[in-house]
């Protein structure tokens, strides 16, 4: 059985991380929308229920000036 190359292993790891980041970005965007249409507590519960880290929740809901620019 052939061993995967280091480059292939790194590429696969980066692709997996990219998928996770894209998923988290979609969830965070939805949480921000919840905050706008409902309230901060609802957005907090929405994000927490979807395993978004407390540091990210705090930053995006309480410090909007620190949000990353949308690409």
N, CA, C and O atoms as a Tripos MOL2 file, in Angstrom:
@<TRIPOS>MOLECULE
protein
  284   283    71     0     0
PROTEIN
NO_CHARGES

@<TRIPOS>ATOM
      1 N           0.8420   -1.1790    0.0000 N.3       1 UNK1
      2 CA          0.0000    0.0000    0.0000 C.3       1 UNK1
      3 C           0.8850    1.2390    0.0000 C.2       1 UNK1
      4 O           1.8430    1.3320    0.7680 O.2       1 UNK1
      5 N           0.5570    2.1800   -0.8620 N.am      2 UNK2
      6 CA          1.3640    3.3790   -1.0260 C.3       2 UNK2
      7 C           1.0460    4.4000    0.0680 C.2       2 UNK2
      8 O          -0.1180    4.6450    0.3840 O.2       2 UNK2
      9 N           2.0910    4.9880    0.6370 N.am      3 UNK3
     10 CA          1.9230    6.0200    1.6550 C.3       3 UNK3
     11 C           1.6220    7.3540    0.9720 C.2       3 UNK3
     12 O           2.2340    7.6860   -0.0420 O.2       3 UNK3
     13 N           0.6690    8.1280    1.5340 N.am      4 UNK4
     14 CA          0.3840    9.4340    0.9340 C.3       4 UNK4
     15 C           1.5710   10.3750    1.1210 C.2       4 UNK4
     16 O           2.2610   10.3350    2.1400 O.2       4 UNK4
     17 N           1.7910   11.2110    0.1280 N.am      5 UNK5
     18 CA          2.9010   12.1560    0.2150 C.3       5 UNK5
     19 C           2.5930   13.2200    1.2690 C.2       5 UNK5
     20 O           1.4360   13.4420    1.6260 O.2       5 UNK5
     21 N           3.6250   13.8580    1.7470 N.am      6 UNK6
     22 CA          3.4720   14.9280    2.7290 C.3       6 UNK6
     23 C           2.6260   16.0550    2.1330 C.2       6 UNK6
     24 O           1.7630   16.6100    2.8130 O.2       6 UNK6
     25 N           2.8710   16.3920    0.8690 N.am      7 UNK7
     26 CA          2.1300   17.4650    0.2140 C.3       7 UNK7
     27 C           0.6480   17.1230    0.1250 C.2       7 UNK7
     28 O          -0.2070   17.9760    0.3660 O.2       7 UNK7
     29 N           0.3460   15.8740   -0.2210 N.am      8 UNK8
     30 CA         -1.0620   15.4480   -0.3200 C.3       8 UNK8
     31 C          -1.7210   15.4930    1.0490 C.2       8 UNK8
     32 O          -2.8720   15.9140    1.1620 O.2       8 UNK8
     33 N          -1.0210   15.0720    2.0810 N.am      9 UNK9
     34 CA         -1.5530   15.0960    3.4360 C.3       9 UNK9
     35 C          -1.8530   16.5220    3.8640 C.2       9 UNK9
     36 O          -2.9030   16.7880    4.4490 O.2       9 UNK9
     37 N          -0.9230   17.4570    3.5710 N.am     10 UNK10
     38 CA         -1.1260   18.8660    3.9120 C.3      10 UNK10
     39 C          -2.3110   19.4470    3.1450 C.2      10 UNK10
     40 O          -3.1050   20.2030    3.7040 O.2      10 UNK10
     41 N          -2.4290   19.0980    1.8780 N.am     11 UNK11
     42 CA         -3.5300   19.5910    1.0580 C.3      11 UNK11
     43 C          -4.8620   19.1000    1.6100 C.2      11 UNK11
     44 O          -5.8040   19.8800    1.7400 O.2      11 UNK11
     45 N          -4.9470   17.8230    1.9340 N.am     12 UNK12
     46 CA         -6.1850   17.2700    2.4760 C.3      12 UNK12
     47 C          -6.5430   17.9290    3.8080 C.2      12 UNK12
     48 O          -7.7150   18.2080    4.0620 O.2      12 UNK12
     49 N          -5.5600   18.1780    4.6490 N.am     13 UNK13
     50 CA         -5.8050   18.8460    5.9290 C.3      13 UNK13
     51 C          -6.3090   20.2710    5.6960 C.2      13 UNK13
     52 O          -7.2290   20.7220    6.3780 O.2      13 UNK13
     53 N          -5.7190   20.9720    4.7490 N.am     14 UNK14
     54 CA         -6.1410   22.3420    4.4460 C.3      14 UNK14
     55 C          -7.5610   22.3690    3.8900 C.2      14 UNK14
     56 O          -8.3400   23.2620    4.2220 O.2      14 UNK14
     57 N          -7.8970   21.4080    3.0560 N.am     15 UNK15
     58 CA         -9.2460   21.3290    2.5000 C.3      15 UNK15
     59 C         -10.2590   21.0760    3.5990 C.2      15 UNK15
     60 O         -11.3320   21.6790    3.6000 O.2      15 UNK15
     61 N          -9.9360   20.1920    4.5390 N.am     16 UNK16
     62 CA        -10.8420   19.8930    5.6390 C.3      16 UNK16
     63 C         -11.0450   21.1330    6.5000 C.2      16 UNK16
     64 O         -12.1700   21.4400    6.8940 O.2      16 UNK16
     65 N          -9.9560   21.8460    6.7920 N.am     17 UNK17
     66 CA        -10.0400   23.0670    7.5940 C.3      17 UNK17
     67 C         -10.8670   24.1230    6.8630 C.2      17 UNK17
     68 O         -11.6460   24.8430    7.4880 O.2      17 UNK17
     69 N         -10.7030   24.2160    5.5610 N.am     18 UNK18
     70 CA        -11.4490   25.1780    4.7700 C.3      18 UNK18
     71 C         -12.9450   24.8880    4.8320 C.2      18 UNK18
     72 O         -13.7500   25.8120    4.9480 O.2      18 UNK18
     73 N         -13.3190   23.6200    4.7550 N.am     19 UNK19
     74 CA        -14.7310   23.2490    4.8500 C.3      19 UNK19
     75 C         -15.2940   23.6250    6.2110 C.2      19 UNK19
     76 O         -16.4110   24.1330    6.3020 O.2      19 UNK19
     77 N         -14.5260   23.3790    7.2730 N.am     20 UNK20
     78 CA        -14.9610   23.7220    8.6210 C.3      20 UNK20
     79 C         -15.1110   25.2320    8.7470 C.2      20 UNK20
     80 O         -16.1010   25.7130    9.2970 O.2      20 UNK20
     81 N         -14.1320   25.9830    8.2400 N.am     21 UNK21
     82 CA        -14.1990   27.4390    8.3000 C.3      21 UNK21
     83 C         -15.4060   27.9700    7.5350 C.2      21 UNK21
     84 O         -16.0800   28.8860    8.0080 O.2      21 UNK21
     85 N         -15.6850   27.4150    6.3750 N.am     22 UNK22
     86 CA        -16.8320   27.8610    5.5800 C.3      22 UNK22
     87 C         -18.1320   27.5630    6.3210 C.2      22 UNK22
     88 O         -19.0500   28.3830    6.3280 O.2      22 UNK22
     89 N         -18.2070   26.4060    6.9350 N.am     23 UNK23
     90 CA        -19.4010   26.0410    7.7120 C.3      23 UNK23
     91 C         -19.5720   27.0090    8.8770 C.2      23 UNK23
     92 O         -20.6710   27.5100    9.1160 O.2      23 UNK23
     93 N         -18.4960   27.2700    9.5950 N.am     24 UNK24
     94 CA        -18.5710   28.1770   10.7460 C.3      24 UNK24
     95 C         -18.9460   29.5830   10.2830 C.2      24 UNK24
     96 O         -19.7300   30.2620   10.9450 O.2      24 UNK24
     97 N         -18.4010   30.0180    9.1680 N.am     25 UNK25
     98 CA        -18.7220   31.3480    8.6420 C.3      25 UNK25
     99 C         -20.2100   31.4660    8.3400 C.2      25 UNK25
    100 O         -20.8210   32.4880    8.6520 O.2      25 UNK25
    101 N         -20.8000   30.4410    7.7400 N.am     26 UNK26
    102 CA        -22.2310   30.4660    7.4410 C.3      26 UNK26
    103 C         -23.0560   30.5210    8.7190 C.2      26 UNK26
    104 O         -24.0470   31.2490    8.7920 O.2      26 UNK26
    105 N         -22.6510   29.7570    9.7190 N.am     27 UNK27
    106 CA        -23.3690   29.7580   11.0010 C.3      27 UNK27
    107 C         -23.2680   31.1210   11.6680 C.2      27 UNK27
    108 O         -24.2680   31.6530   12.1520 O.2      27 UNK27
    109 N         -22.0670   31.6880   11.6970 N.am     28 UNK28
    110 CA        -21.8760   33.0040   12.3260 C.3      28 UNK28
    111 C         -22.6870   34.0640   11.5830 C.2      28 UNK28
    112 O         -23.3140   34.9080   12.2220 O.2      28 UNK28
    113 N         -22.6900   34.0400   10.2670 N.am     29 UNK29
    114 CA        -23.4940   34.9960    9.4940 C.3      29 UNK29
    115 C         -24.9710   34.8690    9.8510 C.2      29 UNK29
    116 O         -25.6710   35.8710    9.9960 O.2      29 UNK29
    117 N         -25.4360   33.6370    9.9890 N.am     30 UNK30
    118 CA        -26.8410   33.4120   10.3690 C.3      30 UNK30
    119 C         -27.0940   33.9330   11.7830 C.2      30 UNK30
    120 O         -28.1500   34.5090   12.0470 O.2      30 UNK30
    121 N         -26.1460   33.7400   12.6870 N.am     31 UNK31
    122 CA        -26.2880   34.2470   14.0540 C.3      31 UNK31
    123 C         -26.3690   35.7600   14.0930 C.2      31 UNK31
    124 O         -27.1480   36.3200   14.8650 O.2      31 UNK31
    125 N         -25.5750   36.4290   13.2710 N.am     32 UNK32
    126 CA        -25.6280   37.8860   13.1820 C.3      32 UNK32
    127 C         -26.9890   38.3280   12.6640 C.2      32 UNK32
    128 O         -27.5380   39.3270   13.1280 O.2      32 UNK32
    129 N         -27.5320   37.5890   11.7070 N.am     33 UNK33
    130 CA        -28.8720   37.9000   11.1950 C.3      33 UNK33
    131 C         -29.9260   37.7140   12.2880 C.2      33 UNK33
    132 O         -30.8590   38.5100   12.3920 O.2      33 UNK33
    133 N         -29.7800   36.6710   13.0970 N.am     34 UNK34
    134 CA        -30.7030   36.4530   14.2180 C.3      34 UNK34
    135 C         -30.6270   37.6430   15.1740 C.2      34 UNK34
    136 O         -31.6540   38.1300   15.6470 O.2      34 UNK34
    137 N         -29.4340   38.1000   15.4500 N.am     35 UNK35
    138 CA        -29.2770   39.2540   16.3440 C.3      35 UNK35
    139 C         -30.0060   40.4720   15.7790 C.2      35 UNK35
    140 O         -30.6500   41.2120   16.5230 O.2      35 UNK35
    141 N         -29.9070   40.6780   14.4820 N.am     36 UNK36
    142 CA        -30.5680   41.8240   13.8540 C.3      36 UNK36
    143 C         -32.0770   41.7230   13.8330 C.2      36 UNK36
    144 O         -32.7700   42.7350   13.9460 O.2      36 UNK36
    145 N         -32.5940   40.5130   13.6900 N.am     37 UNK37
    146 CA        -34.0440   40.3500   13.5900 C.3      37 UNK37
    147 C         -34.7140   40.0490   14.9240 C.2      37 UNK37
    148 O         -35.9140   40.2740   15.0790 O.2      37 UNK37
    149 N         -33.9550   39.5460   15.8820 N.am     38 UNK38
    150 CA        -34.5370   39.1940   17.1810 C.3      38 UNK38
    151 C         -33.8090   39.9820   18.2660 C.2      38 UNK38
    152 O         -34.1530   41.1330   18.5380 O.2      38 UNK38
    153 N         -32.8080   39.3660   18.8830 N.am     39 UNK39
    154 CA        -32.0250   40.0520   19.9140 C.3      39 UNK39
    155 C         -30.7230   39.3030   20.1380 C.2      39 UNK39
    156 O         -30.5090   38.2200   19.5920 O.2      39 UNK39
    157 N         -29.8620   39.8920   20.9460 N.am     40 UNK40
    158 CA        -28.5330   39.3250   21.1700 C.3      40 UNK40
    159 C         -28.6050   37.9760   21.8790 C.2      40 UNK40
    160 O         -27.8440   37.0670   21.5500 O.2      40 UNK40
    161 N         -29.5000   37.8360   22.8390 N.am     41 UNK41
    162 CA        -29.6010   36.5660   23.5670 C.3      41 UNK41
    163 C         -30.0330   35.4340   22.6380 C.2      41 UNK41
    164 O         -29.5200   34.3200   22.7400 O.2      41 UNK41
    165 N         -30.9540   35.7050   21.7520 N.am     42 UNK42
    166 CA        -31.3720   34.6840   20.7840 C.3      42 UNK42
    167 C         -30.2110   34.2920   19.8800 C.2      42 UNK42
    168 O         -30.0220   33.1160   19.5700 O.2      42 UNK42
    169 N         -29.4370   35.2860   19.4620 N.am     43 UNK43
    170 CA        -28.2810   35.0160   18.6120 C.3      43 UNK43
    171 C         -27.2440   34.2010   19.3750 C.2      43 UNK43
    172 O         -26.6440   33.2770   18.8270 O.2      43 UNK43
    173 N         -27.0360   34.5480   20.6400 N.am     44 UNK44
    174 CA        -26.1050   33.8000   21.4830 C.3      44 UNK44
    175 C         -26.5170   32.3360   21.5720 C.2      44 UNK44
    176 O         -25.6910   31.4460   21.3690 O.2      44 UNK44
    177 N         -27.7690   32.0840   21.8680 N.am     45 UNK45
    178 CA        -28.2710   30.7070   21.9820 C.3      45 UNK45
    179 C         -28.1480   29.9670   20.6530 C.2      45 UNK45
    180 O         -27.7810   28.7930   20.6250 O.2      45 UNK45
    181 N         -28.4550   30.6530   19.5560 N.am     46 UNK46
    182 CA        -28.3370   30.0670   18.2200 C.3      46 UNK46
    183 C         -26.9130   29.5980   17.9700 C.2      46 UNK46
    184 O         -26.6880   28.4640   17.5490 O.2      46 UNK46
    185 N         -25.9470   30.4810   18.2330 N.am     47 UNK47
    186 CA        -24.5440   30.1560   17.9710 C.3      47 UNK47
    187 C         -24.0180   29.0970   18.9330 C.2      47 UNK47
    188 O         -23.2870   28.1940   18.5260 O.2      47 UNK47
    189 N         -24.3830   29.2040   20.1940 N.am     48 UNK48
    190 CA        -23.9230   28.2350   21.1910 C.3      48 UNK48
    191 C         -24.4400   26.8330   20.8570 C.2      48 UNK48
    192 O         -23.7090   25.8520   20.9970 O.2      48 UNK48
    193 N         -25.6820   26.7410   20.4210 N.am     49 UNK49
    194 CA        -26.2760   25.4490   20.0740 C.3      49 UNK49
    195 C         -25.5820   24.8080   18.8780 C.2      49 UNK49
    196 O         -25.7010   23.6030   18.6570 O.2      49 UNK49
    197 N         -24.8650   25.6090   18.1140 N.am     50 UNK50
    198 CA        -24.1660   25.1080   16.9230 C.3      50 UNK50
    199 C         -22.6580   25.0110   17.1320 C.2      50 UNK50
    200 O         -21.8840   24.9770   16.1760 O.2      50 UNK50
    201 N         -22.2550   24.9690   18.4090 N.am     51 UNK51
    202 CA        -20.8540   24.7410   18.7950 C.3      51 UNK51
    203 C         -19.8810   25.8020   18.3190 C.2      51 UNK51
    204 O         -18.7250   25.5010   18.0200 O.2      51 UNK51
    205 N         -20.3390   27.0320   18.2480 N.am     52 UNK52
    206 CA        -19.4270   28.1350   17.9530 C.3      52 UNK52
    207 C         -18.7550   28.5210   19.2680 C.2      52 UNK52
    208 O         -19.4230   28.6190   20.2970 O.2      52 UNK52
    209 N         -17.4590   28.7380   19.2450 N.am     53 UNK53
    210 CA        -16.7000   29.0450   20.4450 C.3      53 UNK53
    211 C         -17.1320   30.3390   21.1140 C.2      53 UNK53
    212 O         -17.5390   31.2950   20.4530 O.2      53 UNK53
    213 N         -17.0370   30.3520   22.4390 N.am     54 UNK54
    214 CA        -17.4560   31.5130   23.2170 C.3      54 UNK54
    215 C         -16.7040   32.7790   22.8000 C.2      54 UNK54
    216 O         -17.2880   33.8620   22.7700 O.2      54 UNK54
    217 N         -15.4190   32.6520   22.4800 N.am     55 UNK55
    218 CA        -14.6480   33.8210   22.0670 C.3      55 UNK55
    219 C         -15.1590   34.4020   20.7620 C.2      55 UNK55
    220 O         -15.1910   35.6210   20.5890 O.2      55 UNK55
    221 N         -15.5570   33.5350   19.8450 N.am     56 UNK56
    222 CA        -16.0970   33.9980   18.5560 C.3      56 UNK56
    223 C         -17.4670   34.6440   18.7780 C.2      56 UNK56
    224 O         -17.7510   35.7060   18.2240 O.2      56 UNK56
    225 N         -18.3090   34.0070   19.5830 N.am     57 UNK57
    226 CA        -19.6400   34.5580   19.8560 C.3      57 UNK57
    227 C         -19.5160   35.9580   20.4510 C.2      57 UNK57
    228 O         -20.1890   36.8930   20.0160 O.2      57 UNK57
    229 N         -18.6550   36.0860   21.4420 N.am     58 UNK58
    230 CA        -18.4800   37.3900   22.0850 C.3      58 UNK58
    231 C         -18.0180   38.4380   21.0770 C.2      58 UNK58
    232 O         -18.5380   39.5530   21.0480 O.2      58 UNK58
    233 N         -17.0460   38.0770   20.2590 N.am     59 UNK59
    234 CA        -16.5100   39.0380   19.2900 C.3      59 UNK59
    235 C         -17.5650   39.4680   18.2760 C.2      59 UNK59
    236 O         -17.7150   40.6630   18.0210 O.2      59 UNK59
    237 N         -18.2890   38.5330   17.6980 N.am     60 UNK60
    238 CA        -19.2050   38.9070   16.6180 C.3      60 UNK60
    239 C         -20.4760   39.5770   17.1210 C.2      60 UNK60
    240 O         -21.0530   40.4090   16.4220 O.2      60 UNK60
    241 N         -20.9190   39.2240   18.3280 N.am     61 UNK61
    242 CA        -22.1610   39.8170   18.8160 C.3      61 UNK61
    243 C         -21.9510   41.1050   19.6050 C.2      61 UNK61
    244 O         -22.7790   42.0120   19.5350 O.2      61 UNK61
    245 N         -20.8690   41.1940   20.3420 N.am     62 UNK62
    246 CA        -20.6730   42.3480   21.2160 C.3      62 UNK62
    247 C         -19.6650   43.3620   20.6910 C.2      62 UNK62
    248 O         -19.6100   44.4940   21.1720 O.2      62 UNK62
    249 N         -18.8730   42.9630   19.7110 N.am     63 UNK63
    250 CA        -17.8550   43.8590   19.1720 C.3      63 UNK63
    251 C         -17.8990   43.8490   17.6410 C.2      63 UNK63
    252 O         -16.9580   43.3840   16.9960 O.2      63 UNK63
    253 N         -18.9730   44.3530   17.0680 N.am     64 UNK64
    254 CA        -19.1250   44.2690   15.6060 C.3      64 UNK64
    255 C         -17.9990   44.9270   14.8200 C.2      64 UNK64
    256 O         -17.7450   44.5520   13.6750 O.2      64 UNK64
    257 N         -17.3240   45.8980   15.4150 N.am     65 UNK65
    258 CA        -16.2050   46.5490   14.7270 C.3      65 UNK65
    259 C         -15.0150   45.6010   14.5540 C.2      65 UNK65
    260 O         -14.1130   45.8780   13.7640 O.2      65 UNK65
    261 N         -15.0110   44.4840   15.2900 N.am     66 UNK66
    262 CA        -13.9200   43.5170   15.1780 C.3      66 UNK66
    263 C         -14.2520   42.3600   14.2380 C.2      66 UNK66
    264 O         -13.4270   41.4670   14.0480 O.2      66 UNK66
    265 N         -15.4390   42.3640   13.6530 N.am     67 UNK67
    266 CA        -15.7860   41.2900   12.7200 C.3      67 UNK67
    267 C         -14.8850   41.3580   11.5110 C.2      67 UNK67
    268 O         -14.4500   42.4310   11.0930 O.2      67 UNK67
    269 N         -14.6170   40.2040   10.9650 N.am     68 UNK68
    270 CA        -13.8240   40.1520    9.7330 C.3      68 UNK68
    271 C         -14.6420   40.6960    8.5800 C.2      68 UNK68
    272 O         -15.8650   40.5600    8.5430 O.2      68 UNK68
    273 N         -13.9530   41.3060    7.6500 N.am     69 UNK69
    274 CA        -14.6200   41.8240    6.4540 C.3      69 UNK69
    275 C         -15.1240   40.6660    5.6310 C.2      69 UNK69
    276 O         -14.4660   39.6290    5.5400 O.2      69 UNK69
    277 N         -16.2660   40.8290    5.0410 N.am     70 UNK70
    278 CA        -16.7940   39.7890    4.1570 C.3      70 UNK70
    279 C         -16.0360   39.8090    2.8510 C.2      70 UNK70
    280 O         -15.6800   40.8670    2.3340 O.2      70 UNK70
    281 N         -15.7950   38.6140    2.3240 N.am     71 UNK71
    282 CA        -15.0370   38.5560    1.0620 C.3      71 UNK71
    283 C         -15.9390   38.2520   -0.0920 C.2      71 UNK71
    284 O         -15.4780   38.1640   -1.2300 O.2      71 UNK71
@<TRIPOS>BOND
     1     1     2 1
     2     2     3 1
     3     3     4 2
     4     3     5 am
     5     5     6 1
     6     6     7 1
     7     7     8 2
     8     7     9 am
     9     9    10 1
    10    10    11 1
    11    11    12 2
    12    11    13 am
    13    13    14 1
    14    14    15 1
    15    15    16 2
    16    15    17 am
    17    17    18 1
    18    18    19 1
    19    19    20 2
    20    19    21 am
    21    21    22 1
    22    22    23 1
    23    23    24 2
    24    23    25 am
    25    25    26 1
    26    26    27 1
    27    27    28 2
    28    27    29 am
    29    29    30 1
    30    30    31 1
    31    31    32 2
    32    31    33 am
    33    33    34 1
    34    34    35 1
    35    35    36 2
    36    35    37 am
    37    37    38 1
    38    38    39 1
    39    39    40 2
    40    39    41 am
    41    41    42 1
    42    42    43 1
    43    43    44 2
    44    43    45 am
    45    45    46 1
    46    46    47 1
    47    47    48 2
    48    47    49 am
    49    49    50 1
    50    50    51 1
    51    51    52 2
    52    51    53 am
    53    53    54 1
    54    54    55 1
    55    55    56 2
    56    55    57 am
    57    57    58 1
    58    58    59 1
    59    59    60 2
    60    59    61 am
    61    61    62 1
    62    62    63 1
    63    63    64 2
    64    63    65 am
    65    65    66 1
    66    66    67 1
    67    67    68 2
    68    67    69 am
    69    69    70 1
    70    70    71 1
    71    71    72 2
    72    71    73 am
    73    73    74 1
    74    74    75 1
    75    75    76 2
    76    75    77 am
    77    77    78 1
    78    78    79 1
    79    79    80 2
    80    79    81 am
    81    81    82 1
    82    82    83 1
    83    83    84 2
    84    83    85 am
    85    85    86 1
    86    86    87 1
    87    87    88 2
    88    87    89 am
    89    89    90 1
    90    90    91 1
    91    91    92 2
    92    91    93 am
    93    93    94 1
    94    94    95 1
    95    95    96 2
    96    95    97 am
    97    97    98 1
    98    98    99 1
    99    99   100 2
   100    99   101 am
   101   101   102 1
   102   102   103 1
   103   103   104 2
   104   103   105 am
   105   105   106 1
   106   106   107 1
   107   107   108 2
   108   107   109 am
   109   109   110 1
   110   110   111 1
   111   111   112 2
   112   111   113 am
   113   113   114 1
   114   114   115 1
   115   115   116 2
   116   115   117 am
   117   117   118 1
   118   118   119 1
   119   119   120 2
   120   119   121 am
   121   121   122 1
   122   122   123 1
   123   123   124 2
   124   123   125 am
   125   125   126 1
   126   126   127 1
   127   127   128 2
   128   127   129 am
   129   129   130 1
   130   130   131 1
   131   131   132 2
   132   131   133 am
   133   133   134 1
   134   134   135 1
   135   135   136 2
   136   135   137 am
   137   137   138 1
   138   138   139 1
   139   139   140 2
   140   139   141 am
   141   141   142 1
   142   142   143 1
   143   143   144 2
   144   143   145 am
   145   145   146 1
   146   146   147 1
   147   147   148 2
   148   147   149 am
   149   149   150 1
   150   150   151 1
   151   151   152 2
   152   151   153 am
   153   153   154 1
   154   154   155 1
   155   155   156 2
   156   155   157 am
   157   157   158 1
   158   158   159 1
   159   159   160 2
   160   159   161 am
   161   161   162 1
   162   162   163 1
   163   163   164 2
   164   163   165 am
   165   165   166 1
   166   166   167 1
   167   167   168 2
   168   167   169 am
   169   169   170 1
   170   170   171 1
   171   171   172 2
   172   171   173 am
   173   173   174 1
   174   174   175 1
   175   175   176 2
   176   175   177 am
   177   177   178 1
   178   178   179 1
   179   179   180 2
   180   179   181 am
   181   181   182 1
   182   182   183 1
   183   183   184 2
   184   183   185 am
   185   185   186 1
   186   186   187 1
   187   187   188 2
   188   187   189 am
   189   189   190 1
   190   190   191 1
   191   191   192 2
   192   191   193 am
   193   193   194 1
   194   194   195 1
   195   195   196 2
   196   195   197 am
   197   197   198 1
   198   198   199 1
   199   199   200 2
   200   199   201 am
   201   201   202 1
   202   202   203 1
   203   203   204 2
   204   203   205 am
   205   205   206 1
   206   206   207 1
   207   207   208 2
   208   207   209 am
   209   209   210 1
   210   210   211 1
   211   211   212 2
   212   211   213 am
   213   213   214 1
   214   214   215 1
   215   215   216 2
   216   215   217 am
   217   217   218 1
   218   218   219 1
   219   219   220 2
   220   219   221 am
   221   221   222 1
   222   222   223 1
   223   223   224 2
   224   223   225 am
   225   225   226 1
   226   226   227 1
   227   227   228 2
   228   227   229 am
   229   229   230 1
   230   230   231 1
   231   231   232 2
   232   231   233 am
   233   233   234 1
   234   234   235 1
   235   235   236 2
   236   235   237 am
   237   237   238 1
   238   238   239 1
   239   239   240 2
   240   239   241 am
   241   241   242 1
   242   242   243 1
   243   243   244 2
   244   243   245 am
   245   245   246 1
   246   246   247 1
   247   247   248 2
   248   247   249 am
   249   249   250 1
   250   250   251 1
   251   251   252 2
   252   251   253 am
   253   253   254 1
   254   254   255 1
   255   255   256 2
   256   255   257 am
   257   257   258 1
   258   258   259 1
   259   259   260 2
   260   259   261 am
   261   261   262 1
   262   262   263 1
   263   263   264 2
   264   263   265 am
   265   265   266 1
   266   266   267 1
   267   267   268 2
   268   267   269 am
   269   269   270 1
   270   270   271 1
   271   271   272 2
   272   271   273 am
   273   273   274 1
   274   274   275 1
   275   275   276 2
   276   275   277 am
   277   277   278 1
   278   278   279 1
   279   279   280 2
   280   279   281 am
   281   281   282 1
   282   282   283 1
   283   283   284 2
@<TRIPOS>SUBSTRUCTURE
     1 UNK1         2 RESIDUE 1 A UNK
     2 UNK2         6 RESIDUE 1 A UNK
     3 UNK3        10 RESIDUE 1 A UNK
     4 UNK4        14 RESIDUE 1 A UNK
     5 UNK5        18 RESIDUE 1 A UNK
     6 UNK6        22 RESIDUE 1 A UNK
     7 UNK7        26 RESIDUE 1 A UNK
     8 UNK8        30 RESIDUE 1 A UNK
     9 UNK9        34 RESIDUE 1 A UNK
    10 UNK10       38 RESIDUE 1 A UNK
    11 UNK11       42 RESIDUE 1 A UNK
    12 UNK12       46 RESIDUE 1 A UNK
    13 UNK13       50 RESIDUE 1 A UNK
    14 UNK14       54 RESIDUE 1 A UNK
    15 UNK15       58 RESIDUE 1 A UNK
    16 UNK16       62 RESIDUE 1 A UNK
    17 UNK17       66 RESIDUE 1 A UNK
    18 UNK18       70 RESIDUE 1 A UNK
    19 UNK19       74 RESIDUE 1 A UNK
    20 UNK20       78 RESIDUE 1 A UNK
    21 UNK21       82 RESIDUE 1 A UNK
    22 UNK22       86 RESIDUE 1 A UNK
    23 UNK23       90 RESIDUE 1 A UNK
    24 UNK24       94 RESIDUE 1 A UNK
    25 UNK25       98 RESIDUE 1 A UNK
    26 UNK26      102 RESIDUE 1 A UNK
    27 UNK27      106 RESIDUE 1 A UNK
    28 UNK28      110 RESIDUE 1 A UNK
    29 UNK29      114 RESIDUE 1 A UNK
    30 UNK30      118 RESIDUE 1 A UNK
    31 UNK31      122 RESIDUE 1 A UNK
    32 UNK32      126 RESIDUE 1 A UNK
    33 UNK33      130 RESIDUE 1 A UNK
    34 UNK34      134 RESIDUE 1 A UNK
    35 UNK35      138 RESIDUE 1 A UNK
    36 UNK36      142 RESIDUE 1 A UNK
    37 UNK37      146 RESIDUE 1 A UNK
    38 UNK38      150 RESIDUE 1 A UNK
    39 UNK39      154 RESIDUE 1 A UNK
    40 UNK40      158 RESIDUE 1 A UNK
    41 UNK41      162 RESIDUE 1 A UNK
    42 UNK42      166 RESIDUE 1 A UNK
    43 UNK43      170 RESIDUE 1 A UNK
    44 UNK44      174 RESIDUE 1 A UNK
    45 UNK45      178 RESIDUE 1 A UNK
    46 UNK46      182 RESIDUE 1 A UNK
    47 UNK47      186 RESIDUE 1 A UNK
    48 UNK48      190 RESIDUE 1 A UNK
    49 UNK49      194 RESIDUE 1 A UNK
    50 UNK50      198 RESIDUE 1 A UNK
    51 UNK51      202 RESIDUE 1 A UNK
    52 UNK52      206 RESIDUE 1 A UNK
    53 UNK53      210 RESIDUE 1 A UNK
    54 UNK54      214 RESIDUE 1 A UNK
    55 UNK55      218 RESIDUE 1 A UNK
    56 UNK56      222 RESIDUE 1 A UNK
    57 UNK57      226 RESIDUE 1 A UNK
    58 UNK58      230 RESIDUE 1 A UNK
    59 UNK59      234 RESIDUE 1 A UNK
    60 UNK60      238 RESIDUE 1 A UNK
    61 UNK61      242 RESIDUE 1 A UNK
    62 UNK62      246 RESIDUE 1 A UNK
    63 UNK63      250 RESIDUE 1 A UNK
    64 UNK64      254 RESIDUE 1 A UNK
    65 UNK65      258 RESIDUE 1 A UNK
    66 UNK66      262 RESIDUE 1 A UNK
    67 UNK67      266 RESIDUE 1 A UNK
    68 UNK68      270 RESIDUE 1 A UNK
    69 UNK69      274 RESIDUE 1 A UNK
    70 UNK70      278 RESIDUE 1 A UNK
    71 UNK71      282 RESIDUE 1 A UNK
